Amino acid sequence: MALIITDECINCDVCEPECPNGAISQGEEIYQINPSLCTECVGHYNEPQCVEVCPVDCIIINPEMVESKEQLQVKYQALIASK
């Protein structure tokens, strides 16, 4: 379940530094999340840190990228192995 940032984003810059996988970057108009890097903080934290700090609640589950906690853990392990 990679996350996405909706167009309600106010570009406040608080989510990007919180992402332990570097999945968040500035897009053309709003911040965006790279689904291949997003593990919803599985392997790092109990809750997605970007969601925790977002002041406008514009970070939601991407309905096109539904992944189980187990799949997110495998993605996390692959990201760690590639570093």
C-alpha positions as CSV (number, residue, x, y, z in Angstrom):
1,M,0.0,0.0,0.0
2,A,2.2,2.8,-1.2
3,L,1.0,6.2,-0.2
4,I,0.1,9.1,-2.4
5,I,-0.1,12.8,-1.8
6,T,-3.4,14.4,-2.9
7,D,-3.8,17.8,-4.5
8,E,-4.7,19.2,-1.1
9,C,-0.9,19.4,-0.4
10,I,0.2,22.9,0.7
11,N,3.9,22.3,0.0
12,C,4.8,22.8,3.6
13,D,8.0,20.7,3.3
14,V,7.6,18.7,6.5
15,C,7.0,15.3,4.9
16,E,10.1,15.0,2.7
17,P,12.7,14.9,5.4
18,E,10.7,12.4,7.5
19,C,10.8,9.7,4.8
20,P,13.5,7.1,5.7
21,N,13.5,5.7,2.2
22,G,13.7,9.0,0.3
23,A,10.4,8.2,-1.5
24,I,9.1,11.8,-1.2
25,S,10.2,14.5,-3.6
26,Q,9.0,17.9,-4.9
27,G,6.9,17.4,-8.0
28,E,5.9,20.1,-10.5
29,E,3.1,21.4,-8.3
30,I,3.0,19.4,-5.1
31,Y,5.1,16.8,-3.4
32,Q,5.0,13.2,-4.7
33,I,5.7,9.7,-3.4
34,N,7.7,7.2,-5.5
35,P,5.7,4.0,-5.0
36,S,8.7,1.8,-5.6
37,L,10.4,3.4,-2.6
38,C,7.4,3.7,-0.3
39,T,7.2,1.0,2.4
40,E,4.8,3.0,4.6
41,C,7.8,3.1,7.0
42,V,7.6,-0.7,7.5
43,G,11.0,-1.7,8.7
44,H,11.6,1.7,10.2
45,Y,8.6,2.8,12.2
46,N,5.2,1.5,13.3
47,E,3.4,4.3,11.5
48,P,4.1,6.2,8.2
49,Q,6.0,9.3,9.4
50,C,4.8,11.5,6.5
51,V,1.2,10.9,7.6
52,E,2.1,11.6,11.2
53,V,3.6,15.1,10.4
54,C,1.2,16.2,7.6
55,P,-0.7,19.2,8.8
56,V,-3.5,18.9,6.2
57,D,-4.0,15.1,6.1
58,C,-3.3,14.9,2.4
59,I,-1.3,11.6,2.4
60,I,-3.5,8.6,1.7
61,I,-3.2,5.0,0.7
62,N,-2.8,4.7,-3.1
63,P,-5.7,2.5,-4.2
64,E,-3.6,1.4,-7.3
65,M,-0.7,0.1,-5.2
66,V,-2.4,-2.1,-2.5
67,E,0.3,-4.1,-0.7
68,S,0.2,-6.2,2.5
69,K,2.5,-5.6,5.4
70,E,4.5,-8.7,4.3
71,Q,4.9,-7.2,0.8
72,L,6.0,-3.9,2.3
73,Q,8.6,-5.8,4.4
74,V,10.0,-7.6,1.4
75,K,10.2,-4.2,-0.4
76,Y,12.0,-2.8,2.6
77,Q,14.5,-5.7,2.6
78,A,15.2,-5.2,-1.1
79,L,15.8,-1.5,-0.6
80,I,18.2,-2.1,2.3
81,A,20.0,-4.8,0.2
82,S,20.5,-2.5,-2.7
83,K,22.2,0.2,-0.6
